[in-house]
């Protein structure tokens, strides 16, 4: 083996030198490419860029707070209704009287009822707390409340229907 190395020493040294030059050229090329990438990376981490990033994060935090506040406000806003039309007087034609329930997500709101007569019309309003009222509710008012509640709770759509019971 030693004879082989002595006979081909010049060729082996030349091959080793070429391989070393190729490796150094390859490393130089990689270093140049990394050198081009670094300024871009460093540029994104400048104080101005990091300030912009912190501004964006602050805006996201502010937007999150606003969305939470809007959600709370929405829960307290009137967002559902139920209406029942009926005829309280047997000698009258048409269902001109009605009860309408207006409520927020927790069932707080009011019920308005209008009794239509030939010579007199009356309007009554009753508060709602948790889908109930401290005042006695008529069957039509209870039905209007049930319709409003079903809309809030996501149950099937309850169409406005005629109701023919009397108060």
trRosetta pair geometry for C-beta under 8 A, 3 or more apart (Angstrom, degrees):
i j d omega theta_ij theta_ji phi_ij phi_ji
1 4 5.4 -47 -157 28 41 115
1 5 6.7 38 148 -16 68 101
2 5 5.7 -51 -149 36 37 109
2 6 6.3 34 154 -16 67 106
3 6 5.8 -56 -146 39 31 109
3 7 6.2 28 156 -18 66 110
4 7 6.0 -61 -147 38 27 107
4 8 6.2 -16 168 18 65 113
5 8 6.7 -78 -137 56 23 82
5 9 6.0 56 160 -76 65 84
5 12 7.1 -28 -144 1 70 158
6 9 5.9 -12 -140 -31 27 116
8 11 4.7 -52 -171 46 83 115
8 12 5.5 87 126 -27 90 99
9 12 5.8 -57 -144 38 29 110
9 13 6.2 27 159 -17 65 107
10 13 5.9 -55 -146 38 29 108
10 14 6.2 29 154 -19 63 108
11 14 5.7 -54 -146 38 30 112
11 15 6.3 31 154 -18 64 107
12 15 5.7 -54 -147 38 31 111
12 16 6.2 31 154 -18 64 108
13 16 5.6 -55 -145 39 31 112
13 17 6.2 34 154 -21 65 106
14 17 5.7 -53 -147 35 30 112
14 18 6.4 29 154 -18 64 105
15 18 5.7 -53 -146 37 31 110
15 19 6.3 32 154 -18 65 106
16 19 5.7 -52 -145 37 31 112
16 20 6.3 33 154 -20 63 106
17 20 5.7 -55 -148 36 30 113
17 21 6.4 31 153 -19 64 105
18 21 5.7 -53 -147 37 32 111
18 22 6.3 33 153 -19 65 105
19 22 5.7 -53 -147 37 31 112
19 23 6.3 32 153 -19 65 106
20 23 5.7 -54 -147 36 31 111
20 24 6.3 28 155 -16 65 106
21 24 5.8 -55 -146 39 30 109
21 25 6.2 32 153 -21 65 106
22 25 5.7 -54 -146 37 30 112
22 26 6.3 32 153 -20 64 107
23 26 5.6 -53 -147 36 30 113
23 27 6.3 30 153 -17 64 106
24 27 5.6 -53 -145 39 33 112
24 28 6.3 36 153 -22 65 104
25 28 5.6 -51 -147 35 31 113
25 29 6.5 34 152 -20 63 104
26 29 5.7 -52 -150 34 31 113
26 30 6.5 30 152 -16 64 105
27 30 5.7 -53 -146 38 33 111
27 31 6.2 36 153 -21 65 106
28 31 5.6 -54 -147 37 31 113
28 32 6.4 34 153 -21 64 103
29 32 5.8 -51 -149 32 31 111
29 33 6.6 29 153 -16 63 105
30 33 5.7 -55 -150 37 33 110
30 34 6.3 30 154 -15 66 107
31 34 5.8 -56 -145 41 31 110
31 35 6.1 38 152 -26 64 106
32 35 5.4 -52 -147 33 31 117
32 36 6.7 30 153 -19 63 101
33 36 5.8 -53 -154 32 33 109
33 37 6.6 27 150 -15 65 107
34 37 5.6 -56 -147 39 37 110
34 38 6.2 46 156 -32 69 103
35 38 6.0 -44 -143 23 29 116
35 39 7.9 29 163 -16 56 94
36 39 7.2 -55 -166 26 31 102
36 40 7.7 22 147 -7 60 108
37 40 5.9 -66 -164 40 43 110
37 41 6.1 34 149 -16 77 111
38 41 5.5 -60 -143 42 35 108
38 42 5.7 32 160 -17 72 107
39 42 5.5 -54 -138 43 31 109
39 43 5.9 40 156 -30 65 105
40 43 5.5 -50 -145 31 28 116
40 44 6.8 26 155 -19 60 101
41 44 6.1 -54 -155 30 33 107
41 45 6.9 11 152 -2 62 110
42 45 5.9 -73 -154 47 36 101
42 46 7.2 65 147 -57 66 78
43 46 5.9 -17 -159 -23 40 112
43 49 6.8 105 147 -34 56 149
44 49 5.2 -164 -167 164 38 160
45 49 6.2 -73 -71 78 7 127
45 50 6.2 35 -160 -54 51 105
46 49 4.7 90 52 10 79 102
46 50 6.9 -153 88 -3 37 86
47 50 5.8 -57 -140 42 30 106
47 51 6.1 35 156 -23 65 106
48 51 5.6 -54 -149 35 29 113
48 52 6.5 32 151 -20 63 103
49 52 5.5 -49 -149 33 35 113
49 53 6.5 37 150 -19 65 102
50 53 5.4 -47 -147 36 38 115
50 54 6.4 36 152 -17 66 102
51 54 5.7 -53 -146 39 33 108
51 55 6.3 38 150 -23 64 103
52 55 5.5 -50 -148 34 32 115
52 56 6.5 34 151 -20 64 102
53 56 5.6 -51 -151 34 33 112
53 57 6.5 31 151 -17 65 104
54 57 5.5 -50 -146 38 36 113
54 58 6.3 41 152 -22 65 103
55 58 5.6 -54 -149 36 31 112
55 59 6.4 32 152 -20 65 104
56 59 5.6 -53 -148 35 32 112
56 60 6.4 34 152 -20 65 103
57 60 5.6 -50 -147 34 33 113
57 61 6.4 36 152 -19 64 104
58 61 5.6 -53 -150 36 33 113
58 62 6.3 34 150 -19 65 105
59 62 5.5 -52 -146 37 34 112
59 63 6.2 35 153 -20 66 105
60 63 5.7 -52 -146 37 31 112
60 64 6.4 36 152 -23 63 103
61 64 5.7 -51 -149 32 31 113
61 65 6.7 31 152 -17 63 103
62 65 5.8 -54 -153 36 33 111
62 66 6.4 33 150 -20 66 106
63 66 5.5 -52 -147 36 34 113
63 67 6.3 36 154 -20 66 103
64 67 5.8 -53 -149 35 31 111
64 68 6.5 31 152 -18 63 105
65 68 5.7 -55 -150 36 32 111
65 69 6.3 32 152 -18 66 106
66 69 5.6 -55 -148 38 32 111
66 70 6.2 32 154 -19 66 106
67 70 5.6 -52 -145 38 31 111
67 71 6.4 36 153 -22 63 104
68 71 5.6 -53 -151 33 31 114
68 72 6.6 30 152 -17 64 103
69 72 5.7 -54 -151 36 33 110
69 73 6.3 32 151 -17 66 106
70 73 5.5 -54 -145 40 34 112
70 74 6.1 39 154 -25 66 105
71 74 5.6 -50 -145 33 30 114
71 75 6.7 35 154 -22 61 101
72 75 5.8 -51 -155 29 33 113
72 76 6.9 14 153 -4 63 108
73 76 6.0 -70 -154 45 34 101
73 77 6.2 38 150 -33 70 108
74 77 5.5 -52 -142 25 35 114
74 79 6.9 53 179 -66 78 142
74 105 7.6 54 126 -25 75 127
75 104 6.4 72 155 166 46 115
75 105 4.6 -67 -147 35 68 133
75 106 6.8 55 169 -25 95 97
76 104 5.4 -14 -157 -149 25 159
76 105 7.9 -56 -55 26 28 94
76 106 7.9 -3 -98 14 56 114
76 108 7.7 -20 -142 67 66 127
77 104 5.9 132 70 -115 24 104
78 81 7.6 41 169 -62 106 89
78 102 4.9 -3 -149 169 130 101
78 103 6.7 120 -135 74 74 10
78 104 5.9 -80 -90 -70 36 69
78 109 5.8 96 -109 -117 95 124
79 103 7.6 -52 51 97 63 56
79 104 6.0 63 14 -135 92 50
79 105 6.3 11 46 -54 132 75
79 152 6.8 99 93 -103 101 93
80 101 8.0 -8 114 110 87 93
80 102 7.6 158 86 -152 51 42
80 103 5.3 -26 68 66 98 85
80 104 7.7 134 23 -124 90 9
80 105 7.9 108 -6 -85 117 45
80 148 4.5 121 128 -168 105 80
80 149 7.4 118 124 -71 151 21
80 151 4.4 161 -143 86 114 118
80 152 4.5 -83 -36 -56 158 91
81 100 6.1 -9 -169 -174 108 96
81 101 6.4 159 -154 82 53 58
81 102 5.2 -11 -102 -99 89 65
81 103 7.6 157 -87 20 41 70
81 147 7.9 -9 127 109 47 103
81 148 5.5 -53 -166 -104 13 101
81 151 7.4 -1 46 39 41 158
82 100 7.1 168 83 -152 47 51
82 101 4.6 6 49 47 94 107
82 143 7.3 -152 146 129 127 57
82 144 4.2 153 105 -175 99 54
82 145 6.2 -150 54 -51 139 8
82 146 6.7 155 -165 67 170 46
82 147 2.8 137 -138 78 119 99
82 148 3.6 -107 -11 -36 102 73
82 149 7.4 -23 -33 7 140 61
82 150 7.6 86 -88 33 126 92
82 151 7.0 -170 -67 -2 87 119
82 158 7.0 7 -127 81 102 131
83 98 6.1 -7 -169 -173 96 119
83 99 7.2 167 -150 86 50 50
83 100 4.6 -8 -103 -105 85 85
83 101 7.7 -154 -69 23 45 65
83 144 5.9 23 -107 -128 19 104
83 147 7.1 -87 24 88 37 150
83 160 5.3 -7 80 -116 102 114
84 98 6.5 159 83 -155 48 67
84 99 5.0 0 54 54 98 93
84 100 7.9 -170 24 -74 60 46
84 140 4.7 -161 96 -164 136 86
84 141 7.9 -130 40 -67 128 23
84 143 4.8 69 -66 94 151 117
84 144 4.8 -114 0 -65 102 88
84 147 7.2 161 -52 -2 91 141
84 160 7.5 -168 -96 -149 34 76
84 161 7.6 -15 -129 66 73 67
84 163 5.0 7 -178 0 108 141
85 95 4.2 93 143 134 102 122
85 96 7.8 27 -164 -65 103 4
85 97 7.0 135 -161 82 60 50
85 98 4.8 -32 -101 -96 63 91
85 160 6.9 56 -2 172 102 106
85 162 5.8 -47 82 -116 98 59
85 163 6.7 154 78 24 44 84
86 95 5.4 -46 -122 -150 6 106
86 97 5.5 -44 74 82 70 102
86 98 7.1 138 20 -97 70 39
86 99 7.5 7 14 1 114 95
86 140 5.2 -108 3 -102 147 137
86 162 7.2 126 -94 -174 52 62
86 163 4.1 -44 -86 81 104 93
86 164 6.5 -178 -144 -88 85 22
86 165 6.6 -36 -152 53 138 61
86 166 7.8 174 154 -96 120 36
86 167 7.9 121 106 -43 137 90
87 90 7.5 98 130 -93 110 33
87 92 5.9 -164 -161 82 104 100
87 93 7.8 -53 -126 -172 141 14
87 94 6.8 146 -92 96 115 34
87 95 4.9 -93 -46 -102 84 63
87 96 7.3 64 -103 23 74 67
87 97 6.5 138 -105 27 27 106
87 164 6.2 -1 39 -132 99 66
87 166 7.6 -45 103 -91 63 77
88 92 7.9 23 62 39 58 132
88 97 5.2 13 -7 20 102 167
88 115 5.4 -30 27 -139 152 102
88 166 5.1 99 -153 -146 54 74
88 167 4.7 -15 -131 8 118 102
89 92 4.3 66 81 1 107 114
89 117 6.2 86 -23 -110 152 86
89 166 7.4 101 -68 -128 23 115
90 166 6.8 -45 -49 -73 86 139
92 96 7.2 -85 150 25 132 114
92 116 7.5 163 171 103 159 88
92 117 7.0 -121 -72 -129 145 52
92 118 6.8 -159 -103 -44 107 89
95 98 7.7 84 148 -72 91 76
95 162 5.2 -168 -27 -139 162 97
95 163 7.4 116 -142 47 139 58
95 164 7.6 -92 -90 -88 116 67
96 116 3.8 -75 113 68 112 155
97 113 7.5 19 177 -180 98 83
97 114 5.8 -161 -146 98 63 68
97 115 4.9 9 -123 -124 127 44
97 116 4.8 -150 -68 16 71 85
97 140 7.9 10 124 167 108 174
98 113 7.1 -159 101 -143 46 54
98 114 5.5 18 49 47 76 97
98 140 7.9 -162 -169 164 32 133
99 111 6.3 1 -175 -178 98 103
99 112 7.2 169 -152 88 51 44
99 113 4.3 -12 -103 -101 83 89
99 114 7.9 -171 -75 21 44 59
99 138 6.9 -153 -77 68 150 115
99 140 4.2 140 5 130 137 101
99 141 4.6 -127 -166 -83 148 58
99 143 7.3 102 75 62 130 88
99 144 4.4 -136 114 -23 99 144
100 111 7.1 168 85 -154 42 57
100 112 5.2 -9 58 58 92 91
100 113 7.8 174 19 -80 59 45
100 144 5.8 -152 -124 -161 17 141
101 109 6.9 99 175 92 73 126
101 110 7.6 -167 -146 101 54 38
101 111 4.8 -21 -99 -101 76 83
101 128 6.8 76 -155 -60 99 151
101 141 7.1 111 -66 -166 103 66
101 144 4.1 149 -13 131 100 97
101 145 4.5 149 -95 -84 162 53
101 147 7.1 144 42 61 119 87
101 148 4.2 -113 98 -14 114 142
102 109 4.6 -143 103 171 65 134
102 110 5.8 3 56 57 96 74
102 111 7.8 176 20 -85 65 36
102 112 7.5 20 1 1 107 102
102 148 7.1 -155 -96 -121 16 147
103 106 8.0 -131 172 72 101 46
103 107 5.3 -14 -170 -138 138 36
103 108 6.4 129 -152 61 82 28
103 109 3.7 -137 -98 10 50 137
103 110 8.0 -178 -75 23 65 36
103 128 5.7 -64 -98 94 105 151
103 131 7.2 36 -137 -91 159 65
103 145 7.5 76 -35 -139 140 73
103 148 4.9 106 23 148 116 137
103 149 7.3 2 65 -71 155 63
103 152 6.9 -66 97 -45 112 141
104 107 7.3 -65 66 7 64 15
104 108 5.2 -11 37 59 108 83
104 109 5.9 159 -6 -56 69 101
105 152 5.7 159 -130 -159 53 122
106 130 6.5 -48 156 -94 87 61
107 128 6.1 -113 159 151 72 114
107 129 7.3 60 111 157 91 20
107 130 4.9 59 82 -152 125 22
107 131 3.5 -60 -158 -45 144 73
107 132 7.6 37 146 0 130 57
107 145 7.9 53 -151 -167 100 102
107 149 6.4 15 -101 -100 105 99
107 152 7.5 -151 -68 51 70 165
108 128 5.9 167 -147 100 29 85
108 129 5.7 19 -110 -116 83 49
108 130 7.0 13 -65 -39 75 43
109 127 7.8 176 102 -160 28 57
109 128 4.7 1 60 51 64 122
109 148 7.8 -113 55 162 148 156
110 125 5.6 -1 179 -171 128 96
110 126 6.5 154 -159 78 75 42
110 127 5.6 -49 -102 -113 80 41
110 128 5.7 -155 -80 2 21 93
111 125 7.1 159 82 -154 50 49
111 126 4.8 -11 57 58 99 95
111 128 6.1 100 -25 -54 87 108
111 133 6.5 -75 16 -57 123 144
111 137 7.0 51 59 -125 168 106
111 141 4.8 68 170 -153 149 107
111 144 6.3 123 -137 87 105 129
111 145 6.4 -46 -85 -64 125 98
112 123 6.7 -8 -172 -171 96 96
112 124 7.2 162 -155 84 48 50
112 125 5.1 -14 -102 -101 76 79
113 123 7.2 164 86 -154 48 49
113 124 4.7 -6 58 57 96 98
113 125 7.9 -174 22 -75 65 36
113 126 7.8 19 0 1 104 104
113 138 6.8 80 -104 28 162 131
113 140 6.9 106 -121 95 120 118
113 141 5.9 -62 -63 -76 125 104
114 121 6.4 5 -176 178 96 105
114 122 7.1 169 -152 87 50 46
114 123 4.9 -13 -102 -102 80 78
114 124 7.8 -173 -75 21 36 66
115 121 6.7 174 87 -156 54 57
115 122 4.7 2 52 55 101 94
115 123 7.9 -162 21 -73 66 34
115 124 7.7 34 -7 -4 100 105
115 167 7.0 -75 -100 16 126 152
116 121 5.0 -7 -116 -115 56 102
117 120 4.8 10 64 63 122 67
117 121 6.2 -171 30 -78 69 50
117 122 7.7 31 3 -3 108 88
126 133 4.6 32 149 -155 118 153
126 135 4.6 -119 -135 54 122 131
126 137 7.0 -166 92 -93 163 81
126 141 7.1 31 41 -158 136 149
127 133 6.0 143 79 -132 55 91
127 134 7.1 15 66 20 103 94
127 135 7.7 109 38 5 70 107
128 131 6.5 4 -175 -112 111 18
128 132 6.9 129 -152 60 70 21
128 133 5.6 -56 -96 -73 53 86
128 145 6.9 168 -117 -118 133 115
129 132 6.3 -39 71 68 67 72
129 133 7.3 118 21 -101 74 39
129 134 7.5 30 23 -32 119 87
131 145 5.9 120 -163 173 78 117
131 149 5.5 41 -118 -86 128 129
132 137 7.9 -117 -153 -23 61 137
133 136 8.0 -71 93 24 109 7
133 137 5.6 119 42 -61 121 106
133 141 7.8 -38 10 148 143 135
137 141 4.3 -131 -166 91 93 124
137 142 5.0 115 127 -57 127 83
137 145 7.3 -26 -159 -8 154 139
138 141 4.6 98 51 6 77 102
138 142 7.0 -138 94 -4 41 86
138 167 5.0 -32 -138 -130 140 98
139 142 5.7 -55 -150 37 32 113
139 143 6.3 33 152 -20 65 106
139 165 5.6 -26 81 93 143 147
139 167 7.6 -159 30 -109 88 59
140 143 5.6 -53 -148 36 32 112
140 144 6.4 35 152 -20 65 103
140 163 5.9 153 -110 97 95 151
140 165 7.1 -166 -56 68 90 103
140 167 6.9 -56 8 -83 119 95
141 144 5.6 -51 -147 35 33 112
141 145 6.4 35 152 -19 64 104
142 145 5.7 -53 -149 36 32 113
142 146 6.4 34 151 -21 65 105
143 146 5.5 -51 -146 35 33 113
143 147 6.5 34 153 -19 64 103
143 163 6.6 139 78 -95 165 156
144 147 5.8 -53 -151 34 32 111
144 148 6.5 31 151 -17 64 105
145 148 5.7 -54 -148 37 33 110
145 149 6.2 33 154 -20 66 108
146 149 5.7 -54 -144 38 30 112
146 150 6.3 32 156 -22 64 105
146 158 7.9 127 116 -87 83 177
147 150 5.9 -52 -147 32 30 110
147 151 6.8 32 153 -20 61 102
147 158 4.5 -133 -134 88 90 142
148 151 5.9 -57 -158 31 33 111
148 152 6.7 28 150 -16 66 105
149 152 5.7 -56 -150 37 36 109
149 153 6.0 19 159 -7 70 113
150 153 6.0 -60 -137 48 30 103
150 155 4.1 -69 -164 59 88 122
150 156 7.1 -30 168 59 122 55
150 158 5.4 77 78 -20 142 126
151 154 7.9 40 175 -67 28 24
151 155 7.6 -70 -61 51 23 78
151 157 7.5 46 -101 -120 84 56
151 158 7.2 -100 -53 25 86 99
155 158 7.7 31 100 -37 105 100
